[in-house]
Amino acid sequence: MARKNVGTGSKWEEAVGYSRVVRIGAQVFVSGTTGTDEAGNIVGPGDPYAQTVQILKKIEQALHGVGATMNDVVRTRAFVTNIDDWEKIGKAHGIIFHDIRPAMTIVEVSRLIAPEMLVEIEADAVMVASRPGSDEPA
């Protein structure tokens, strides 16, 4: 099985030594994702729902980059700075994953990389079917 690492070109990927997405065969792992836009600005400052929506859009884009979709997601992990926001985060997660229903964990952490960031989510996926543009069968 070939390993495919996909990055965004962020200076942090090189400095810290990580990839945005790693695909090995049918398995896809998306690194922790925050609610920033293409310019690095926080989307929805103070709004965990808006940040979660932005994060899930970015995860979807990352998955598409290796031939996967949100339907392939089997697990998400959300790291939040205030566990009391779980319902707002869960609402956004539920809209996207309502029928997919991956395993999910929400954990409160003392802080994220920037104080305006309220949520960070990582995702694991397993591609269950071959797709056009995919370099190997799932």
N, C-alpha and C positions, 0 to 999 in steps of 0.2 A: 504494500500500500504506500502510495506516495504521500508525502506531507506537503501541504501547501500553506505557507504563511502569507497573510495579507496585511499590509500596513496602510496607514493613511498619510505617511510622510511626516508625521509629527516628530519634532525633535526629541520628544520624550520616549518614543519607541526605541530609538537608537541609544539614548542615554541610560534608560532603565533596562533595556533588553527584553522587549515584549512585542508581540504582534497583536494587531486589532482582532484578527480572526485566524484561527488555526483549523485546517480541515485535514483529517486523516481518514481516508476512505469515506465512509458514510457519516462519520462523526464530525461535528462542527462545534467549536468552542469560541464564544464571543467574549472578549475581555470586558471588564467592568466599564460601563458606559454611563456618562453623565449627560445632563440636559443642556449641552452647549450647541450653538449653531456652527456653521462652517467657519465663521470668523473667531470662534472661541468664546463668544459672549454667552452668558447664562440666559437660557430661555425661561421665563416665568420666575423671576426672583421672588422668593417668599411663597411660591405656589407649588407644593409638591405634586399636585395633579398635573399641572402644565409641564413640569419637569419630567414626569413619568411618561407623558404622551410623547415628548421630544425624544426621550431615551428610547422608547419602543420604536419610533420611526427610524432612529439611527441603527438600532439592532436589525431591523428589517432590511435596511440598505446593506449592512454588513453581510447578512445572510445571502442576499441576492448576489453579492460579489463572488460567492463560491458556489452558486447554483442551488442554494437552499431557500426555503421560505419560512414564514412564521408557522405554517402547518407542521414543520419538522421539529419545532421546539418541544423538548421533553422536560426541561427544567429551567427555572429562573431563580435567581437569588437577588433579593433587593436589600441594599444596605441603606438605612435611613438614619437621619440625625435626630428624629423625634418619632418614636414608635406610635405616638398618638395620631400621627398622620396616616396610619395604616389603611384606614377606610378610603381616603382620597387616592392613595397610591393603588390600592386594590380595585377601586372603581375604574381607573384608567387601564389597569392590567386586565380587568374583566371584560372591558369593551373589546380589546384586541383578541384575547384568548378565551372568550366565552365558550366557544365550541371545541377549541383545541385542548384546553384544560391541562397544561403541563404541571408537573410538580412545582411547588413554589415555596420559597423561604423568605421571610422578612426578618431582618435582624437590625436592632438599633446599635449604632456605633457612636462614639463620642464626637467624631467629626470626619469630614471628607477633605479632599485636597484643597478646596477653597471654601470659605465660610458661607458663601451664597448657595453652595450645592447642598441640596436636601436629600437627594436620592442618587444612588448608583446601582445599576442592575447589570448582571452578567447572565448569559444564556448558553445552554447546551442544546444541541439539536442532533437528530439522527435522521438522515435522508432515507426515506423508506422506498423511494422509487427513482428510477433514472429520469433525468430531466434534460431537455435540450440545453446545450451550452455547458453541461457538466462534463468534466474530463474523464470521469470513470463512473461505472454503474454503482448505485448504492447497494 
